[in-house]
Amino acid sequence: MSDPKLPFGSKYCKCPRCGQYFTSDYTFSMHLAGEPTARKCMDPARVLDKQRRPRLRLNDKGYWASNRVRARHWEA
């Protein structure tokens, strides 16, 4: 059965271990910890940067997204 949160051809992904949804492969990999041969899932809400700020946020659609601010140079 197909997953309605994972439309065909989209960039979204789901972790097969913990079942969380992510906006991209990049955000998915941010929630993994450990050696490449023994990766473990971290709670996405507890993934922090060097200043201890959250790196991921749960968006209004239920996907974990990057918390980084994107440059809006085209608006200037």
C-alpha positions as CSV (number, residue, x, y, z in Angstrom):
1,M,0.0,0.0,0.0
2,S,1.3,3.5,-0.9
3,D,2.0,6.1,1.8
4,P,0.0,9.3,1.2
5,K,2.8,11.3,2.9
6,L,5.3,10.0,0.4
7,P,3.9,11.0,-3.1
8,F,5.7,9.4,-6.0
9,G,8.6,11.4,-7.3
10,S,8.7,13.7,-4.2
11,K,11.9,14.5,-2.2
12,Y,10.2,13.4,1.1
13,C,11.4,10.3,2.9
14,K,10.5,8.2,5.9
15,C,12.9,6.5,8.3
16,P,12.3,2.8,8.1
17,R,13.4,2.3,11.7
18,C,11.5,5.1,13.7
19,G,8.8,6.0,11.2
20,Q,9.5,9.7,11.2
21,Y,8.9,11.7,8.0
22,F,11.6,14.1,6.6
23,T,11.6,16.8,3.9
24,S,14.8,15.5,2.3
25,D,17.6,13.0,2.5
26,Y,19.7,15.7,4.2
27,T,17.2,16.2,7.1
28,F,16.8,12.4,7.3
29,S,20.5,11.9,7.8
30,M,20.7,14.6,10.4
31,H,18.7,12.4,12.8
32,L,21.1,9.5,12.5
33,A,24.0,9.1,15.0
34,G,26.9,6.7,15.3
35,E,29.3,4.9,13.0
36,P,28.1,4.4,9.4
37,T,27.9,0.6,9.9
38,A,25.8,1.0,13.2
39,R,23.6,4.1,12.8
40,K,20.9,4.8,15.3
41,C,17.9,7.1,15.2
42,M,17.9,10.1,17.4
43,D,14.7,12.0,18.4
44,P,14.6,14.7,15.7
45,A,13.6,17.3,18.3
46,R,16.9,16.6,20.1
47,V,19.2,17.1,17.2
48,L,21.2,20.2,18.2
49,D,23.9,22.4,16.5
50,K,27.1,23.6,18.2
51,Q,25.3,26.4,20.0
52,R,22.7,23.8,21.4
53,R,19.9,25.1,19.1
54,P,17.5,22.7,17.4
55,R,18.6,21.8,13.9
56,L,15.3,20.3,12.9
57,R,11.7,21.5,13.3
58,L,8.4,19.8,12.7
59,N,6.6,21.7,9.9
60,D,2.8,22.2,9.6
61,K,2.5,19.2,7.3
62,G,4.1,16.8,9.8
63,Y,7.6,16.5,8.2
64,W,10.9,17.2,10.0
65,A,12.6,20.1,8.2
66,S,15.9,21.9,8.5
67,N,15.8,24.8,10.9
68,R,18.5,26.7,9.0
69,V,17.6,30.1,7.6
70,R,17.7,30.2,3.8
71,A,19.2,33.2,2.1
72,R,16.7,35.3,0.2
73,H,19.2,37.2,-2.0
74,W,16.8,37.2,-4.9
75,E,14.3,39.4,-3.0
76,A,16.9,42.2,-2.4
